[in-house]
Amino acid sequence: MTSRAEAQALDAADPLADLRAQFRLPDGVIYLDGNSLGALPVTTERRVRHAVEHEWGNDLIGSWNSAGWMQLPRLIGDKIATLIGAGPDQVAVADSTSVNLFKILTAAVQLRATGGGAGGVILSERDNFPTDLYIADSVAKAYGLHLELVDGSAMTSRIADTTADPIAIVMLTHVNYRSGAMYDMPGVTSAAHRSGALMVWDLAHSAGAVEVDLSGADADFAVGCGYKYLNGGPGAPAFAWVHPRHLGQVSQPLTGWMGHSAPFDFVSDFQPADGSAKFLCGSPPILSMTALDAGVDTLLAAEPYGGMAALRRKSLLLTELFISLVTPLCAEFDMHIATPLEPSQRGSQVSLERSTDGYPIVQALIARGVVGDFRAPDILRFGFTPLYTRFVDVVDAVERLREVLTSGEWRDERFAQRAAVT
């Protein structure tokens, strides 16, 4: 157990404490939902305002050249690359995670077909994020494959099963959005390759939160989200990565003009750009790109302190503290910790499972200034962003959760009314 005074001492000794000043956080709010939407960096408003008032307002169309608008997808991509174990010109920033996953899965299916593989399954986890499964199912149906789902605990054995349908592609989210459980990326990737499959990773809940080394893991493809731990703002552009060994061989289905080798030659036939730029499609959304650039810079500001390794160390300390403090509440109030207790097997969140009333409990907690979220049917989810979450926030959050549960205030009917976003 850690007292509030002990937590304050941990904050005072935290080498990353100064990074919190990069964010505009409301007074009286403990924000434990950065795994859904990152907090607002203080530089974002200034940088977006400059893009609106000066680049767009004064320089108008000239800013495509003078302000470097055309280069933003590649420049931001190269920054993200340093966070996920990729190299220069390997990451394309564009579109949404769902759209990028469609591009990547289509490219992977076509690549496997040209390599002599045909048919088989796209294998994923039953508890994967639904949009990933929807996209995978549509790609599978279009190319004569089928989507097979297994429990996460059975994933390794299914990949190794040579008696079952052959696997064309293994598609997994590195950190599960509900439980926070994290796959062994090198181990699963190696197993997929031994089975003859290509490996696709979704980094939505790991990029900017845990150490990721796509190149070291020898992954084939990856996609990721810009508005969670990368702090790019609501609906921020996402990203896609292709291993360099595949870049020259793959194509993508959305052959828009920004993916052309010479978009301003305005020729009628499509010639793909070199490198990751071939995965671009339409014109980049400059204001959103500007906000994402500011968000990614908050992660790069951690480099002098040890970068992602230092952020990961703090993340584990925060989640370990939360788990230790919340465990007695779980025993008393019929809850279960759904997140792995083994540090190497969890991301930067802790999920609590309760068979009933999870939603109103979260809403009552939000009313007390602790912002987590709810994931149906039974998950109370808390994200710990090491850039701005303090140890005292963890202690105070658990204390307010205790007060909500003990008082029974969550039974107030106003907390049961479901909002559009939970």
C-alpha positions in Angstrom: 0.0 0.0 0.0 1.1 3.6 -0.7 -0.2 6.6 1.2 -0.9 9.9 -0.5 2.2 11.4 1.2 4.3 8.5 -0.2 2.8 9.1 -3.7 3.6 12.8 -3.5 7.2 11.8 -2.6 7.3 9.5 -5.7 6.1 12.4 -7.8 8.7 14.7 -6.4 11.4 12.2 -7.3 9.9 11.4 -10.8 12.5 12.3 -13.5 9.6 12.6 -16.0 7.5 14.9 -13.8 8.3 18.0 -15.9 6.7 16.5 -19.0 3.3 17.0 -17.5 3.6 20.7 -18.1 3.3 19.9 -21.8 -0.5 19.4 -21.4 -3.5 21.5 -20.6 -5.3 19.4 -17.9 -8.4 20.7 -16.2 -8.1 21.6 -12.5 -9.7 19.0 -10.3 -9.8 16.3 -13.0 -7.8 13.0 -12.8 -7.6 12.0 -16.5 -7.3 8.2 -16.8 -8.6 8.0 -20.4 -5.6 8.8 -22.5 -5.8 5.3 -23.9 -9.0 6.6 -25.7 -8.2 10.2 -26.3 -4.9 11.8 -25.3 -4.9 15.1 -23.4 -4.4 18.4 -25.2 -0.8 19.5 -25.6 -0.4 23.2 -24.7 1.4 23.8 -28.1 -1.4 22.4 -30.2 -3.6 25.4 -30.0 -0.8 27.8 -30.9 0.4 25.6 -33.8 -3.1 25.1 -35.2 -3.9 28.7 -34.9 -0.7 29.6 -36.7 -1.7 27.2 -39.5 -5.1 28.7 -39.7 -4.3 32.4 -39.4 -0.9 32.6 -41.1 -0.4 29.6 -43.3 -3.9 29.4 -44.6 -5.1 32.9 -43.9 -2.2 34.9 -45.2 -0.2 32.6 -47.5 -3.2 30.7 -48.8 -2.4 28.0 -51.4 1.3 28.9 -51.3 1.6 27.1 -47.9 1.5 23.8 -49.7 5.1 24.7 -50.6 6.2 27.5 -48.2 4.9 25.8 -45.0 5.7 22.3 -46.1 2.2 21.0 -46.1 2.9 18.4 -48.7 5.7 16.9 -46.6 3.7 16.5 -43.4 2.7 12.9 -43.9 6.4 11.9 -44.3 7.8 14.2 -41.6 5.3 13.0 -39.0 5.7 9.4 -40.2 9.5 9.6 -39.6 8.9 10.9 -36.1 6.4 8.1 -35.3 8.9 5.6 -36.7 11.4 6.4 -33.9 8.7 5.4 -31.4 7.8 2.0 -33.0 11.2 0.6 -34.1 10.9 1.6 -37.8 13.2 3.5 -40.1 12.9 6.7 -42.2 10.3 6.7 -45.0 8.7 3.5 -43.7 5.7 5.1 -42.0 2.8 6.7 -43.9 0.5 9.1 -41.9 -3.0 9.2 -43.5 -6.6 8.4 -43.1 -8.0 6.4 -40.1 -6.8 3.2 -38.6 -9.7 1.3 -40.2 -8.9 2.6 -43.7 -5.2 1.9 -43.2 -6.0 -1.6 -42.0 -8.0 -2.2 -45.2 -5.0 -1.0 -47.3 -2.5 -3.1 -45.3 -4.6 -6.3 -45.3 -5.3 -6.0 -49.0 -1.6 -5.6 -49.7 -0.8 -8.5 -47.4 -3.3 -10.8 -49.2 -2.0 -9.8 -52.6 1.6 -10.3 -51.5 0.9 -13.7 -50.2 -0.9 -14.7 -53.4 2.1 -13.5 -55.6 4.4 -15.6 -53.4 2.5 -18.7 -54.1 0.1 -18.8 -51.2 -3.6 -18.9 -51.9 -6.7 -19.3 -49.8 -6.6 -20.0 -46.1 -7.7 -17.8 -43.3 -7.1 -14.5 -41.7 -6.6 -15.4 -38.1 -7.4 -12.9 -35.3 -8.5 -12.8 -31.7 -12.1 -13.1 -30.8 -11.8 -10.2 -28.5 -10.0 -7.9 -31.0 -11.4 -4.4 -31.5 -14.5 -4.8 -33.6 -13.6 -2.5 -36.5 -10.4 -4.6 -37.1 -12.6 -7.7 -37.4 -15.1 -5.9 -39.7 -12.4 -4.8 -42.0 -10.7 -8.2 -41.9 -13.9 -9.9 -42.7 -14.6 -7.7 -45.7 -11.1 -8.3 -47.1 -11.3 -12.0 -46.5 -14.6 -12.2 -48.4 -13.3 -10.2 -51.3 -10.3 -12.5 -51.8 -11.8 -15.9 -51.1 -10.5 -16.3 -47.6 -12.4 -16.5 -44.3 -11.9 -14.8 -41.0 -11.2 -17.2 -38.1 -11.4 -16.0 -34.5 -9.9 -17.8 -31.5 -9.4 -16.8 -27.9 -6.2 -15.0 -27.1 -5.1 -17.8 -24.8 -5.3 -20.2 -27.8 -3.6 -18.0 -30.3 -0.1 -19.6 -30.1 -1.4 -23.2 -30.4 -3.7 -22.3 -33.3 -0.9 -20.7 -35.2 1.2 -23.8 -34.7 -1.6 -26.2 -35.7 -0.6 -27.7 -39.0 -3.8 -29.8 -39.2 -6.2 -26.8 -39.3 -6.9 -24.5 -42.3 -3.7 -22.8 -43.5 -3.2 -19.3 -42.2 -2.5 -16.6 -44.8 -2.3 -13.6 -42.3 -2.3 -13.3 -38.5 -3.8 -9.9 -37.5 -3.6 -8.9 -33.9 -3.8 -5.8 -31.7 -0.6 -5.6 -29.7 -2.4 -4.4 -26.6 -6.0 -5.5 -26.2 -8.4 -2.6 -26.0 -10.6 -4.2 -23.3 -8.2 -6.1 -21.0 -4.9 -4.3 -21.6 -3.2 -7.7 -22.2 -0.1 -7.4 -24.4 1.1 -10.0 -26.8 4.7 -11.0 -27.1 5.3 -9.4 -30.5 8.6 -11.1 -31.4 7.3 -14.5 -30.3 4.0 -14.3 -32.0 5.5 -12.9 -35.2 8.1 -15.7 -35.3 5.4 -18.3 -34.8 3.3 -16.7 -37.7 6.3 -16.8 -40.0 7.0 -20.5 -39.2 3.4 -21.3 -40.2 3.9 -19.5 -43.5 1.7 -16.5 -42.6 2.3 -12.8 -42.8 2.0 -10.8 -39.5 -0.1 -7.6 -39.2 -0.1 -5.7 -35.9 -2.5 -2.9 -34.8 -0.6 -0.6 -32.5 -3.5 1.6 -31.4 -3.0 0.9 -27.7 0.8 0.5 -27.7 2.4 3.2 -29.9 3.5 5.9 -27.5 2.7 3.8 -24.4 5.0 0.8 -24.5 8.2 0.0 -26.2 7.6 -1.3 -29.7 10.3 -2.6 -32.1 8.6 -3.7 -35.3 11.9 -4.1 -37.1 13.4 -6.1 -34.3 10.3 -8.3 -34.1 10.5 -8.8 -37.9 6.9 -7.9 -38.3 5.5 -7.5 -41.9 2.9 -4.8 -41.5 1.4 -2.5 -38.9 -1.2 0.2 -38.4 -1.8 2.6 -35.5 -3.9 5.4 -34.1 -2.9 9.1 -33.8 -5.3 10.3 -31.1 -4.6 8.0 -28.1 -1.1 7.9 -26.7 0.2 10.1 -29.5 -2.0 13.0 -28.3 -3.0 14.1 -31.8 -6.5 15.2 -31.0 -10.0 13.7 -31.7 -10.0 11.9 -35.1 -6.3 12.5 -35.7 -4.8 10.8 -38.8 -3.5 7.3 -38.3 -0.4 5.6 -39.7 0.6 2.5 -41.6 4.0 0.7 -41.7 5.4 -1.8 -44.2 8.6 -3.8 -43.7 11.2 -2.5 -46.2 11.5 -6.0 -47.7 7.9 -5.7 -48.8 7.7 -2.1 -49.9 8.9 -2.7 -53.4 6.5 -5.6 -54.0 3.2 -4.5 -52.5 0.5 -2.3 -53.8 -2.6 -0.9 -52.1 -6.2 -0.8 -53.3 -6.9 3.0 -52.7 -4.6 4.4 -55.5 -5.3 8.1 -54.9 -3.3 10.9 -56.4 -1.2 11.5 -53.2 0.2 8.0 -53.6 1.3 8.7 -57.1 5.0 9.0 -57.9 4.4 12.4 -59.5 0.9 13.7 -58.4 1.3 17.1 -60.1 2.1 15.6 -63.5 -1.6 14.8 -63.7 -1.2 11.8 -65.9 -4.1 9.4 -66.3 -2.3 6.2 -65.3 -1.2 5.4 -61.8 2.4 5.0 -61.0 3.0 4.3 -57.2 5.4 6.5 -55.3 8.5 5.0 -53.7 8.5 4.0 -50.1 5.7 4.5 -47.7 4.2 7.3 -49.8 2.5 4.7 -52.0 0.1 4.1 -49.0 -1.2 7.7 -49.2 -4.5 8.4 -51.0 -6.2 11.7 -50.8 -4.9 15.2 -49.8 -3.6 15.3 -46.3 -5.9 17.1 -43.7 -3.4 19.8 -42.8 -5.0 21.1 -39.6 -5.3 17.6 -38.2 -1.8 16.8 -39.3 -0.6 19.9 -37.5 -2.2 18.9 -34.3 -0.8 15.4 -34.6 2.7 16.7 -35.2 2.4 18.7 -31.9 1.1 15.6 -30.1 4.0 13.3 -31.4 6.4 16.0 -30.2 5.2 15.5 -26.6 6.6 11.9 -26.9 9.8 13.0 -28.5 10.3 15.4 -25.5 10.9 12.3 -23.4 14.1 11.4 -25.3 16.5 13.3 -23.0 15.0 11.3 -20.1 15.4 7.9 -21.7 12.6 8.0 -24.3 10.1 5.1 -24.5 12.1 2.9 -22.1 11.7 5.6 -19.4 8.0 6.1 -20.2 7.5 2.3 -20.0 9.1 2.1 -16.6 6.9 4.7 -15.2 3.8 3.2 -16.8 4.5 -0.1 -15.1 5.0 1.7 -11.7 1.7 3.5 -12.2 -0.3 0.4 -13.1 1.4 -1.7 -10.4 0.3 1.0 -7.8 -3.2 1.0 -9.1 -3.5 -2.8 -9.0 -2.1 -2.9 -5.4 -4.6 -0.3 -4.2 -7.7 -1.5 -6.1 -7.3 -5.2 -5.2 -9.0 -4.9 -1.8 -11.9 -3.1 -3.4 -12.3 -5.9 -6.0 -12.6 -8.4 -3.2 -15.2 -6.3 -1.4 -17.3 -5.1 -4.3 -17.5 -8.1 -6.6 -14.9 -6.9 -9.2 -12.1 -8.7 -10.9 -8.9 -7.3 -12.4 -9.1 -8.3 -16.0 -5.6 -7.1 -16.9 -2.6 -9.4 -16.5 -0.7 -9.0 -13.3 2.6 -10.0 -14.9 4.1 -6.6 -16.0 5.5 -7.9 -19.3 2.0 -9.0 -20.3 0.1 -5.7 -19.9 0.1 -2.4 -21.7 -0.5 1.0 -20.0 -4.0 0.4 -18.7 -5.8 -1.6 -16.0 -9.3 -3.0 -16.6 -11.7 -4.0 -13.9 -14.5 -6.5 -14.7 -17.8 -6.4 -12.9 -20.8 -8.5 -14.1 -23.3 -5.7 -13.5 -23.5 -1.9 -13.2 -20.1 -1.1 -14.6 -21.4 1.8 -16.7 -23.1 3.7 -13.9 -20.1 3.2 -11.6 -17.9 4.8 -14.2 -20.3 7.6 -14.7 -20.5 8.3 -10.9 -16.7 8.2 -10.8 -16.5 10.8 -13.7 -18.9 13.0 -11.7 -16.3 12.9 -8.9 -13.6 14.1 -11.4 -11.9 10.7 -12.2 -12.3 10.1 -16.0 -12.1 6.5 -17.1 -14.4 4.7 -19.5 -16.6 1.7 -19.9 -16.4 -1.0 -22.5 -19.4 -3.3 -22.9 -20.4 -5.6 -21.5 -18.5 -5.4 -18.2 -15.2 -3.5 -18.3 -14.3 -0.4 -16.3 -11.2 0.8 -18.0 -8.4 3.1 -16.7 -5.5 4.3 -18.8 -2.2 5.5 -17.3 -0.3 7.9 -19.6 3.1 8.3 -18.1 3.7 11.7 -19.7 1.1 13.4 -17.5 -0.3 10.9 -14.9 1.1 11.3 -11.4 1.4 8.8 -8.6 -0.9 10.9 -6.4 -3.5 10.8 -9.2 -3.5 7.0 -8.8 -4.0 7.2 -5.1 -6.8 9.8 -5.3 -8.5 7.9 -8.1 -8.7 4.7 -6.1 -10.0 6.6 -3.1 -12.7 8.2 -5.1 -13.6 4.8 -6.6 -13.9 3.5 -3.0 -16.2 6.3 -2.1 -18.4 5.7 -5.1 -18.7 2.0 -4.3 -19.2 2.4 -0.6 -21.8 5.2 -0.9 -23.8 3.4 -3.6 -24.2 6.7 -5.3 -23.8 5.0 -8.7 -27.4 3.7 -8.2 -28.7 7.2 -9.0 -30.7 6.8 -12.1 -29.0 9.7 -13.9 -25.8 7.6 -14.1 -27.6 4.7 -15.9 -28.5 6.9 -18.9 -26.3 5.7 -21.7 -24.5 8.4 -23.7 -23.6 7.9 -27.4 -20.0 7.4 -26.4 -19.2 5.3 -23.3 
